Amino acid sequence: MIVVRNIFRLKFGKAREATAAWKEGLAIAERAGIRRGTWRLLTDLVGPDFYTLVVEATYASVTEFEQSARRRWATPSGRSGILASRPYAKAATARS
């Protein structure tokens, strides 16, 4: 199993908007055939890393991850869903 975490440091006061944008993006991904239950959103609104949004996904293999990424980026709606939260983030990192 592979866990991929995309960590977004959000602009002050933009957690609600970023979370809503990601929820919509995940709904678009689900309509594109990415199975429900592989994604979750985590937020940290207090502490030293406040205004952090973590988008975590699990995959059975690297091949499944690559196929999923190809499907998401293959359509305009998939790309727009992924990029929708961009205006709310001031930094992003990915870990697997």
Backbone torsions as a table, in degrees:
resi	resn	phi	psi	omega
1	MET	NA	143.3	179.2
2	ILE	-122.0	133.8	175.2
3	VAL	-113.0	126.2	178.4
4	VAL	-114.1	126.1	178.6
5	ARG	-117.1	126.3	171.7
6	ASN	-105.7	119.0	-174.0
7	ILE	-110.8	121.7	-178.0
8	PHE	-114.3	122.9	169.3
9	ARG	-86.8	116.4	-172.7
10	LEU	-90.6	156.0	172.1
11	LYS	-68.1	149.8	-178.1
12	PHE	-53.7	129.7	175.4
13	GLY	78.2	9.1	-175.4
14	LYS	-108.8	12.7	-177.9
15	ALA	-62.9	-43.7	-178.7
16	ARG	-61.7	-46.1	-179.3
17	GLU	-66.0	-42.2	179.8
18	ALA	-65.2	-41.4	178.4
19	THR	-63.6	-43.0	178.7
20	ALA	-63.2	-41.0	179.2
21	ALA	-63.7	-41.4	178.9
22	TRP	-68.6	-38.2	177.4
23	LYS	-60.7	-41.4	177.1
24	GLU	-65.7	-42.3	178.1
25	GLY	-61.5	-38.4	177.7
26	LEU	-69.4	-34.1	175.5
27	ALA	-64.2	-40.2	176.6
28	ILE	-63.3	-42.9	178.6
29	ALA	-61.1	-40.5	179.1
30	GLU	-63.1	-41.6	177.6
31	ARG	-65.5	-24.4	178.7
32	ALA	-83.5	-0.6	175.4
33	GLY	104.4	7.3	176.7
34	ILE	-85.3	121.8	-169.3
35	ARG	-64.2	143.1	179.7
36	ARG	-71.0	147.1	178.6
37	GLY	98.9	-8.0	177.9
38	THR	-91.5	-9.2	-177.2
39	TRP	-118.7	147.3	168.0
40	ARG	-149.4	152.3	179.5
41	LEU	-110.0	132.8	177.7
42	LEU	-125.9	138.5	179.0
43	THR	-124.3	149.8	174.4
44	ASP	-130.2	109.2	-176.0
45	LEU	-106.1	0.0	178.6
46	VAL	-136.0	168.9	177.2
47	GLY	92.4	-174.5	-175.2
48	PRO	-65.9	-27.1	179.4
49	ASP	-110.4	42.3	-177.1
50	PHE	-61.9	160.2	-175.1
51	TYR	58.7	53.4	176.2
52	THR	-116.9	135.1	174.9
53	LEU	-120.5	126.8	178.2
54	VAL	-113.2	125.2	174.9
55	VAL	-107.4	114.1	-174.2
56	GLU	-114.0	133.6	179.4
57	ALA	-130.9	144.3	176.6
58	THR	-116.8	143.4	-179.6
59	TYR	-136.6	151.1	179.4
60	ALA	-72.3	-29.1	-176.4
61	SER	-157.4	170.1	175.6
62	VAL	-64.0	-38.0	178.5
63	THR	-59.3	-44.1	178.5
64	GLU	-63.0	-40.4	177.4
65	PHE	-61.1	-47.0	-179.1
66	GLU	-62.9	-41.6	178.7
67	GLN	-64.6	-41.0	179.4
68	SER	-63.2	-44.8	179.5
69	ALA	-63.0	-42.1	178.3
70	ARG	-60.3	-43.7	179.9
71	ARG	-63.3	-42.6	-178.6
72	ARG	-64.5	-43.3	-175.7
73	TRP	-83.0	-9.1	-174.5
74	ALA	-75.5	-20.7	-176.2
75	THR	-119.1	151.1	176.9
76	PRO	-58.9	-39.5	-179.4
77	SER	-67.3	-35.7	177.3
78	GLY	-65.7	-44.2	178.3
79	ARG	-64.3	-43.9	-178.5
80	SER	-66.3	-34.4	177.2
81	GLY	-64.1	-40.4	-179.8
82	ILE	-69.8	-40.6	-175.3
83	LEU	-83.1	-5.8	-174.9
84	ALA	-62.1	-30.5	-177.4
85	SER	-88.3	-4.4	-176.4
86	ARG	-54.5	-41.2	-178.8
87	PRO	-64.7	-16.2	-176.0
88	TYR	-95.6	-9.2	-175.9
89	ALA	-102.0	143.5	174.2
90	LYS	-105.3	-15.2	176.7
91	ALA	-160.0	154.9	178.4
92	ALA	-148.1	146.1	173.2
93	THR	-138.3	160.8	176.9
94	ALA	-128.8	142.8	178.1
95	ARG	-137.2	146.1	174.5
96	SER	-137.6	NA	NA
